[in-house]
């Protein structure tokens, strides 16, 4: 009995493997400012989450 394993695709060349494993430098966007950094989770947000959950649950009940 053969004990070979078959791969998921074509073999990768050494050059392609080197390109995939090459580490890139991280860059930061220091000019970008986030104006919504002080936003909080309010009553309206909670209401919307609960409304979406109720709708999803009722739709699941209809499908069964």
Legacy VTK file of the C-alpha trace (Angstrom):
# vtk DataFile Version 3.0
C-alpha trace
ASCII
DATASET POLYDATA
POINTS 64 float
0.000 0.000 0.000
1.326 3.448 -0.866
1.888 5.950 1.916
2.102 9.076 -0.253
0.176 12.152 0.595
-1.209 14.385 -2.111
-0.927 18.145 -1.605
-3.688 20.681 -2.044
-2.108 22.342 -5.063
0.954 22.791 -7.183
4.313 22.968 -5.396
5.589 26.459 -4.582
8.891 27.578 -6.020
11.666 28.785 -3.730
11.326 32.359 -5.036
7.573 32.433 -4.346
8.091 30.941 -0.900
10.701 33.582 -0.113
8.305 36.348 -1.245
5.507 34.945 0.947
7.702 34.695 4.035
9.392 38.087 3.580
8.766 40.409 6.524
7.539 43.878 5.658
8.003 46.993 7.740
4.963 48.378 9.529
3.922 51.940 8.773
1.787 54.107 11.008
-0.667 56.745 9.856
0.244 59.512 12.293
-1.539 62.241 10.314
-4.903 60.478 10.598
-7.044 61.618 13.520
-10.015 59.685 14.774
-12.749 62.178 15.735
-15.078 59.442 17.063
-12.671 58.282 19.763
-14.946 59.623 22.535
-18.093 57.834 21.391
-19.878 55.706 23.985
-22.424 52.931 23.839
-25.720 54.654 24.600
-29.333 53.737 25.127
-30.176 54.016 21.446
-27.341 51.674 20.498
-28.558 49.095 23.019
-32.112 49.402 21.684
-30.900 48.791 18.115
-28.932 45.696 19.156
-31.916 44.252 21.019
-34.238 45.028 18.102
-31.958 43.197 15.655
-31.771 40.181 17.980
-35.537 39.961 18.299
-35.955 40.127 14.533
-33.406 37.384 13.922
-34.993 35.117 16.524
-38.478 35.576 15.100
-37.260 34.832 11.595
-35.628 31.620 12.813
-38.909 30.551 14.398
-40.766 31.132 11.120
-38.359 28.946 9.166
-38.907 25.915 11.382
LINES 1 65
64 0 1 2 3 4 5 6 7 8 9 10 11 12 13 14 15 16 17 18 19 20 21 22 23 24 25 26 27 28 29 30 31 32 33 34 35 36 37 38 39 40 41 42 43 44 45 46 47 48 49 50 51 52 53 54 55 56 57 58 59 60 61 62 63
